[in-house]
Structure formats: structure tokens, C-alpha cells
């Protein structure tokens, strides 16, 4: 028998990305909590900025979450004045979520927080390494059908 070195869990991509993701999510959560937001709120704001007015059901599909979570997120964002619910003119039973100017300002602050975390996290990388990291992560996200 060959003497094969066992792969340690921390050497796997799944474990490393999971650990990094949890760390970065915690940091981002801390930074946006001062705005009264959680990362999922920022995700909903970003999706509205990218797609325009969107029904709650379509938003749930985009974010890959339960419709009830979108309702809860939208309720909170509505209480902050970040979004508004508008009746769909083509189907009065459906409500579309719409980003307000205050929502755009909150999203900008979320982006600023994320960019600061990015800069701190990648400070020891060269510009080429940062470019490679973004490209590779984008490729992986695309293959999984995730936003990139």
C-alpha cells in the first residue's frame, strides 16, 4: 500500500471558503448593524437597485429564500423608509417593492462598508492577486448560478 497523506478538512475549498465567508459575514453584519440592517437587508436593497421594482415573490426567487422572509425583510426596510410597496398596475393583487432615495443611500453605505472590509482583508495581496481572486470567485459563482 502507498502511504498517502490524508487531506485535512482545513485544506478543502469548502471548509476554507465557509470559514472565510462566516468571518466576513460577521464583520459585515457588525458594520451594517449601525444602519439598522443585516446582510439580507443589504442583499434585498442591492437586488432592487439592480432590477428595479420587483414583486415580493420574484424577489424571493432571486434571493433564493422563502417568500415569508422577503415579507419580513421588506417590512423592516419599509419601516426605515428604504423601500416602498407599490401595487402592480398589471395585477392589482401583487405588490412590487421599490427602492427609495433613502434606500439608495443605505445601499451606498453598505457598499462602503463592504469595500472597507475588502480592502482590509486583501491588504497583503498584490493588485494581480486581488484581480485573480475576483475573477476566480466570479467564475465559481457563475457556475453555481449565483450573483457574481
C-alpha angles and dihedrals in degrees: 000000000000117000100238120184112236115237111244118226094240088059093062121098091227093056096042095047090044092052093046091046093052091048094048093044090053091050093047091046091054093049097048094041088080086063091053090253141119125206092263090057089053090049092054092047090050093049090052091049090051098042107026123223108001133179118249090243093051089047091053089053092047093049092040093232136120115279089237089062091053089052091052093046091047091048091055094043089048090053088054092050090243096121138017131208115232128185112248106246091215096048114023090194091065126076121208122209114228129191115236127209088258088053090053090051091050090048090052089053090049090051091049090052092048092048091050090052090047091052093049093045095049098035092115094050124092119242088254091052091050090050091049092048092052092046094049094045090048091052092050092047092049092051090052093047092246127138111275 
